[in-house]
Amino acid sequence: MGYYNQTPNGRQKSSRLGTFAAGVAGVAAGALLVWLLFYSMPGLIPDNGNDTQIVQQETEGRSDSVSVDITTDVTDAVDIAADAVVGVTNLQAAGDFWSQSPQQEQAVGTGSGVIYKNENGTAHVVTNHHVIDGASGIEVTLSDGTKVDATVVGSDIWTDLAVLEMDGADVQAVAQFGDSDALKQGETVIAIGNPLGLDFSGSVTTGVVSGKDRAVPVDLDGDGQEDWQAEVLQTDAAINPGNSGGALVNLAGQLIGINSMKIATSAVEGIGFSIPINSAMPVISSLEENGEMIRPSMGITLLDLIQVPRVDRQETLNLPEDVTEGVVINSVVEGSAAEEAGMEQFDVIVEMDGVEITDIIELRQHLYNEKTIGDTMTVSAYRNGELMEFELELVDNSAL
C-alpha cells in the first residue's frame, strides 16, 4: 500500500491530474449556479454570521419608518427628575422716572429651580441667590408651561442659595435628594435646566463628576476682590446662563447638586460648578425655617496651605517640614471669636476639636455641621513653628 501522494509512473500521474481538474471545474460551476440562484430570488439575505440583521424593507419604492423605543440609564433618570425642575423669572419694577403712573414689573432675568417639597398645598423651590437677587416679584414656570407666582422665603448670598414658596396645586413632581458625599470622580451626572431662558426649558446635558471638594473664589460685591470661597462640585456637563439654580442629578434621578456657575473664558471649556446637595441641605432648612442662614462664626479669612509657595511656608509661616496641609489665617476680624481667643494672622490651623483639618472645605464642614452659635471649639494651630491650642466661643458677628 502506497502513500496518498505517491505517483508510481508518469502515466498514472497525468491521468489523475486530468480527473482532479475536471472535478474542480465541476464544483466551481455548481457553486456559481447556486450563488446566481440565491441572489436572484427577492427577500433572501446572506447570513454573515451575525445574530441580528437590520433589513430596510421597501414598499412600492418607498422606505418605511420604524419607531424604536430607546431606554437608557440617562433617559430613566431624566424621567424621574425633569418635572421637578422649573424656570424662575426675576421680575423687577420698571417705568418712566418722570411718570406718575405705577411702575410695571418686567422680567430682567430667568434661571432655574428645583421643587424639593410639596406639603399642605404649598410647594418649596430651591434656586440660586443670584437668580432672584433684587426681585420685586418671582414667577415660576413648571415643566408643563404653567406659570405660578412665588415669594422669597429666604436667601443666602454666601452659599448662593435661595428658597421660594408657591401654590403647590399644579406641581407634578418633587426632587429626590441623593448623597453628594457618595459621588465618585468620573461618575455620570446630568444637568437639567433652562439655558438662555425658557425657550430652551428642560434642556438636558450630560457629563461626569470632574472633581469633588473644590473651593472656588467668588467676588460677591463686584469690586474685583475675593469675598468667599464657594464649596462646589466640578463637572463637564454643559452649564450655561439660565442653568443657574437647576438640578444636577445622578443616574438614579436623585438631586446631588444645585448648578451655580462656570468658568467662561475663551481658554477654558467644560468647567462648570454645582453646590453639593449635602452642603446645601442645612442652608435650605435654615432659610425655610428662619428666613436666613444662621451659622456660627470664627471671624477669620482663610487660605489653603497648599496654595502657599514652599519658600513662604518656611520663611513667613516657619512651619515644620512635615506640615503640608492645613488652613492659613489670612486676617482676623476685630472683636471676633478668633481675636478674643488670641489667634493671629499667619496662624496655620491643623485641628478642630481633635479632628484633622487639611483645607477650607473641611474647616467649614466641621464648623457648620458640628457646631452651633454659643458652642466652645478647640483649635490647634502652628505659630512660628510651635503648635498652640486656642479655645473659641463661637458667635455670629462676622462673615466667615
Secondary structure, 3 states (H helix, E strand, C coil): CCCCCCCCCHHHHHHHHHHHHHHHHHHHHHHHHHHHHHHHCCCCCCCCCCCCCCCCCEECCEECCCCCCCCCHHHHHHHHHHHHEEEEEEEEEECCCCCCCCCEEEEEEEEEEEEEEEECCEEEEEECHHHHCCCCEEEEECCCCCEEEEEEEEEECCCCEEEEEEECCCCCCCCCECCHHHCCCCCEEEEEECCCCHHHCCEEEEEEEEEEEEEEEECCCCCCCCCEEEEEEEECCCCCCCCCCCEEECCCCCEEEEEEEECCCCCCCCCEEEEEHHHHHHHHHHHHHHCCCCCCECCEEEEEHHHCCHHHHHHCCCCCCCCCCCEEEEEECCCCHHHHHCCCCCCEEEEECCEECCCHHHHHHHHHHHCCCCCEEEEEEEECCEEEEEEEECECCCCC
